[in-house]
Amino acid sequence: MKNTYKLITYNFKTLLLFELLYKIIISVVFTPLSVLIFNLTMKLTGYSYLTFENVGSFLLNPITIGILLILLLFISIVTLFDISTMIVIFDESYHGYHITLKDALKISIIKTLKVLRPKNIMLMVFLLFIIPFLNIGITSGVISSIKVPEFIMDYINSNYILFMLYFIFYILLVLLSFRWIFVFNYMILEEKSFRQSRKSSINLVYSKKTKCMLRIFSYQLLAILLFIISFLLIILLTYFLCNIIGKHLIVKSIVISIIGILTSIAGLIIFILSNAITFAIISGSYYRYKVLLEEEIKPIDFESIVKPKPKKSLRFKLFVLGIIMLIIGGLSTSIYLVVSGKYNLNIEYVHKMEVTAHRGASSKYPENTMSAFKGAYSLGADWIELDVQQTKDKKIVVSHDTNLKRVTGVNKNIIDMTYDEIKELDAGSFFDEEYKDERIPLLEDVLKFASSNPIRLNIELKPTGHEENFEKEVIDLINKYDFKDKCVVTSQIHSVLKNVKEYDSSIKTVYVMSLAVGDITKIEYADAFSVEASSVNSSLVNKVHNSGKEIYAWTVNKESSINHMIDMGVDNIITDNIELAKDLISTSNYSYFVKELINFLRQ
């Protein structure tokens, strides 16, 4: 801990300044530039939007492959430069040398250029795919936001075999990454190849893998605990000072403001140095183990690098010139997008965020049953989401799965059964024996219930390709109960929405998407969009709202995810956790913390 502390603090000013500049440049320049390149790729390949229906053909397009490879290479270089600069600064700290930001950048550029050789191509794979997947704190820069989508993780977690396979795969990657944990140190400091660095790293942690893993994880845990303790102490200090001050509202406000500003500054510093702290721990372990194994630790040849040989000066100048041009280009692009309105920072769009019960109150009742729908209504849901399919005798029943084995234990497809056969099946026992008498309802049953109660329906059509007049049968039922103004018809298949609109253009349609990239507002026959939460961002929400349409987010169950969707300003949150979503939405308009603070100040 002492060594790690020294690595961070000895050249703290240089380290903080670099990480601050790096994060600003990434946010203001490189991220918008990457988005612009990706959008250009879509334009060149003739795609205005991407969903799971067309993403395969887009990714297999030769233009896409070429540009994405260049973009991935660019991202990996930017990330490698961040890691390289941190390691250089830490090395100077370890040897007791003070280094300026200018010299650190100069050394890092040269070190990064030496790493960027064809024989080190696998390093890019390690940077872009293995490290972000692990999400253990050693991510850096623009790759730190790469995550496995929540709906995929929910599916994996619900399947025991998939979960075990994922868990085993995850553990193997963790073990692999920790064997290679010092790869960057060897490549940057000793200028070894990726292959040589892997071997050296494996030798360094040999017989110490467990200790190394525990060291890094425990240091990160300690950092989190220190942050929590510091935050609690700040709260106690605020409470103590406010009690001393008494009922002087103005003085209380000033004290809280000062403490809040100082806390924000401290939090900002921790955020800026989050990656640096982890790499300081790794570098500290690197030096410690080299000392234990009596390996030579040579300092960077500062003079020869800061004063490079003439033959290297042109390459160096071209690299710097390229970086400067990218920064100018990216900054200019960002300014243009904001000024032209293509990057909408504000939007005049007022709406009431609503909650949809996913397959009814499916966390408390068997999904897609009348109990689940009645439960959703009693819990205060604004909408009920349900899935419909057609039986052999043309009846419209409510079921998510095409095959009934999961919910009834009967291994038959709905399209091969009559409703008289289906209505005899037990659709509740799979959830709990308490619901053994639950049956698979008809869409008509749900419409009758919803017509008698103030709740709306999100009806998702799930065709198998063997139906007859499927869309017509659903719409006729909706019109029979005069329910078109209180429901939406949704589907993941675009042609279904087309059929709906061609039969009755007044029905509101929603396109359900697991992936949403580009200008989805150009999709025909869709009056709104239901998007998997990991694809939802503020730019997408603004674009959809500016087109006069709505955007729903599915399936959002975690508090952090629901809050994120609230911050994005989606119109509807589709969730299994109705009560949590309703509560978070109701408190989001007027923060609980603000309420409590005002109440406290008034005491």
Stockholm file with secondary structure:
# STOCKHOLM 1.0

chainA/1-603         MKNTYKLITYNFKTLLLFELLYKIIISVVFTPLSVLIFNLTMKLTGYSYLTFENVGSFLLNPITIGILLILLLFISIVTLFDISTMIVIFDESYHGYHITLKDALKISIIKTLKVLRPKNIMLMVFLLFIIPFLNIGITSGVISSIKVPEFIMDYINSNYILFMLYFIFYILLVLLSFRWIFVFNYMILEEKSFRQSRKSSINLVYSKKTKCMLRIFSYQLLAILLFIISFLLIILLTYFLCNIIGKHLIVKSIVISIIGILTSIAGLIIFILSNAITFAIISGSYYRYKVLLEEEIKPIDFESIVKPKPKKSLRFKLFVLGIIMLIIGGLSTSIYLVVSGKYNLNIEYVHKMEVTAHRGASSKYPENTMSAFKGAYSLGADWIELDVQQTKDKKIVVSHDTNLKRVTGVNKNIIDMTYDEIKELDAGSFFDEEYKDERIPLLEDVLKFASSNPIRLNIELKPTGHEENFEKEVIDLINKYDFKDKCVVTSQIHSVLKNVKEYDSSIKTVYVMSLAVGDITKIEYADAFSVEASSVNSSLVNKVHNSGKEIYAWTVNKESSINHMIDMGVDNIITDNIELAKDLISTSNYSYFVKELINFLRQ
#=GR chainA/1-603 SS CHHHHHHHHTTHHHHHHHHHHHHHHIIIIIHHHHHHHHHHHHHHTTCSEECTTTHHHHHTSHHHHHHHHHHHHHHHHHHHHHHHHHHHHHHHHHTTCCCCHHHHHHHHHHHHHHHCSGGGHHHHHIIIIIHHHHCSSCCCGGGTTCCCCHHHHHHHHHCHHHHHHHHHHHHHHHHHHHHTTTHHHHHHHSCCCHHHHHHHHHHHHTTCHHHHHHHHHHHHHHHHHHHHHHHHHHHHHHHHHHHHHCSCHHHHHHHHHHHHHHHHHHHHHHHHTHHHHHHHHHHHHHHHHHHHTTCCCCCCCHHHHHSCCHHHHHHHHHHHHHHHHHHHHHHHHHHHHHHTTSSCSCCCCCCCCEEEEETTTTTTSCTTSHHHHHHHHHTTCSEEEEEEEECTTSCEEECSCSBSHHHHSCCCBGGGSCHHHHTTSCCSTTTCGGGTTCCCCBHHHHHHHHHTTTCEEEEEECCCSCCSSHHHHHHHHHHHTTCGGGEEEEESCHHHHHHHHHHCTTSCEEEEESCCEECGGGCTTCSEEEEEGGGCCHHHHHHHHHTTCEEEEECCCSHHHHHHHHHHTCSEEEESCHHHHHHHHHHHSSCHHHHHHHHHHHC
#=GC SS_cons         CHHHHHHHHTTHHHHHHHHHHHHHHIIIIIHHHHHHHHHHHHHHTTCSEECTTTHHHHHTSHHHHHHHHHHHHHHHHHHHHHHHHHHHHHHHHHTTCCCCHHHHHHHHHHHHHHHCSGGGHHHHHIIIIIHHHHCSSCCCGGGTTCCCCHHHHHHHHHCHHHHHHHHHHHHHHHHHHHHTTTHHHHHHHSCCCHHHHHHHHHHHHTTCHHHHHHHHHHHHHHHHHHHHHHHHHHHHHHHHHHHHHCSCHHHHHHHHHHHHHHHHHHHHHHHHTHHHHHHHHHHHHHHHHHHHTTCCCCCCCHHHHHSCCHHHHHHHHHHHHHHHHHHHHHHHHHHHHHHTTSSCSCCCCCCCCEEEEETTTTTTSCTTSHHHHHHHHHTTCSEEEEEEEECTTSCEEECSCSBSHHHHSCCCBGGGSCHHHHTTSCCSTTTCGGGTTCCCCBHHHHHHHHHTTTCEEEEEECCCSCCSSHHHHHHHHHHHTTCGGGEEEEESCHHHHHHHHHHCTTSCEEEEESCCEECGGGCTTCSEEEEEGGGCCHHHHHHHHHTTCEEEEECCCSHHHHHHHHHHTCSEEEESCHHHHHHHHHHHSSCHHHHHHHHHHHC
//
